[in-house]
Amino acid sequence: MCGITGMKPTYGRVSRRGVVPLAFSLDHIGPMTRTVRDNALLLQVIAGHDPSDPGSSDEPVPDYGAMLGEGVRGMRIGVIRHFYTRDVVGDPDQVEALDAAVSLLAEAGAEISEINLASLPDFSDCGQVILAAEAYALHEQWLKERPGDYGSRARERLLAGAALRAVDYLRAVRWRLQLRDRVAKAFAGIDIAITASSMDPACRIDDDEALATNYWRQARMPFNVTGQPALVIPAGFSQSRGLPLSLQLVGHPFAEATLYRVAQFYENATGWTKRHPLDLAD
């Protein structure tokens, strides 16, 4: 929603040591930058195994900038269209931006196909149970001893985990494995997928009703549940108010470099990172 580039690397790719936790099986640490190249450079610095983080992976760290500038000809890109046209209908400007991005990739020689995953509500229901249970377990003592340190919205959401039963959490964990297997099958024939991130341009930060609505209108939870890398990049500006639009690229585990390759091509082809919302007034 801010017109920047944000990487959620594969779960365990970047150490969580020193970071205030939210949910230990869902937390991902990643860089937010203006451009794709800067993002790749920053991930290069922070990625790697950390024995102090029990969730850290010892998978070798590749050169994340190695494929920048290679183009997308011959790449197999799957479009998860039902996320933003059927499961949660996106803002027309956002849908148009995604369609334009898919067309651009196709014209550049990528092989485009449509793939289907479980519905967004399935991912959301599963992920929210896991998130609520783990977040409350991590924050229970602080919530009891210093509740005023939390904002009202955060405190309300964290306290919801107190009412969950162990059986609810365990069922969600089992469901998560089923969802992950289904996604892996869908990704078997593609290099990356493209879909929405947020379904709408940003609302006002002081509009509580709009914030509460927009929180659920997003497609990021599926890949928190699966632990796959996902990169969100600028995709233009809304027609009505000139606010940033975005798209999400999703890859195979530990294939962040492939996401950067596609994102760099799109960034170069569109030039969105060279523009700012205020530029539209010119």
Secondary structure by P-SEA (a helix, b strand, c coil): cccbbbbbccccccccccccccccccbbbbbbcccaaaaaaaaaacccccccccccccccccccccccccccccbbbbbccccccccccccaaaaaaaaaaaaaaaaaccbbbbbbcccaaaaaaaaaaaaaaaaaaacaaaaacccccccaaaaaaaaccccccaaaaaaaaaaaaaaaaaaaaaaccccbbbbbccccccccccaaaaaaaacccccaaaaaaabbbbbbbbcbbbcccbbbbbbbbbbcccaaaaaaaaaaaaaaaccccccccccccc
